[in-house]
Amino acid sequence: MAGHSHSANIKHRKNAVDAKKAKIFSKAARNIISAARQGGPEVETNLKLKYAVEKAKAANMPKDNIERAIKKGAGDKDGDAFEELTYEGYAPGGVAMLITCLTDNRNRTAPEVKYTLEHGGGNLGATGSVSFMFDFRSIFVTELGEKTEDDLMEVALEAGAEDVEVEDGMGTVYGDATGFLALKEALEGADLTLLSAETGYVPQNTVQVESKDDAKRILKLIDNLEDNDDVQNVYVNYEMPEEWLEELSS
């Protein structure tokens, strides 16, 4: 998930996400296939596969699709191996970017990411140039529904969450990456509807986007990167006015 406010981004980019659902499912399937190929098809004993399946479920990927991906990964041991890569760089306005990829050909992925960044007004950085600005955490975005902010805080903190943000009827819960499964189970057990569930990168600090033109270019760049089948997630440290995000994401 891109952006500094996960709930705000999900709210204002929901239509775009719905339109890209096939691509989201394709990337989730690739993640499952890779995990099953590496550690076998048993979800309970293959933690990487369990994480991949839970993330796919949170994206509302159909059960049949998930099962097909597991079978493909487990049965296709001679298939191309997927490699996890992370690229670092900057978007317009000095916004830091972490781009995580799952690819069967780094010689294809690297130049494509570099090209997209440069033609979007950004640039590719060296390893370590921006990663120190982010922490790897569990991230959940949930609808409050009939729950109050205090209800969410109580459930999340008792389950080991480190931070909770509430905005416009939506809550973002952050926790240690190693506590992903326990925290997800606690939130679902409290009858909360999860809009997303992932382990990912959260910026330690944010950069204020100074102009609407820069904001437009940043969001366009994120969309173009996410259109690449090899790109799994794009994480950035921007902060921009809510009305800009709403206008430019509609």
C-alpha positions, 0 to 999 in steps of 0.5 A: 500500500502506498502513502503515509496514511494507509486509511486515507489512501485506501479510501480515496483510491478504492475505485482505482483498486477495484478497477485493478482487482485482476492485477492485484489477484495476479500479484497475490497469486505470484506471491503464493506460488513463490511461497509454495514452491519454496516451502511446500503447500502446507499453510500451517507449516509454511509461514511464508505461504501463510502470510501470502494466503492471509494477504490474498484473503484480505484482498478478497481473492476467491478461495478457488484462486488461492487453492489453484496458486498453491497447487501450481507452486507445489506442483511446478518445482521446475518452474522459474524461481521468483526472486524478491528484490527491493529498489530504493529511490525518490519521487518528485518533491524529494519523496522517498520510495521503497519498491518491492518486487517479486520477479523471475528475471531481475534483468527485466525488472531493474531497467523497467523500474529505473525507466518508470522512475526517471520518466515519472520525474524521480530517480533510482537510488543506491541500496540503503539510500532511503530504506533507513527511513522506513520500519518493517511492520504489520499494517491493518486497515479496518472499517470501524462500522458500529465500533468506536475508536475506543473499541478499536484501541482496546482490541488492538492494544490488547493484541499487541499493536504498537499504534492505532490511527482513526480517521473518517470511520476507518482505522489503521493498526500498526504492530510488530511484523512478527505479530502479524497473524496474532493481531489479524486474528484478534481484529477479525475476532472482534468482528472488524472488517479488514480492508487490507492486511499486510506486512510492509514498510512504514515511514518514520517521518513524512515529507510535505508535498508542496504543490498540487503538480508534484502531488499529481506526478507522485500519484501517477508515478505510483500508479505506473510502478504498480502497473508493472507485474513484477512490482508487489508494493510501493511505499512512500513517505509523502504527506499531502492535503486530504483534498488533493489526495481526494481530487487526484485519486478520483 
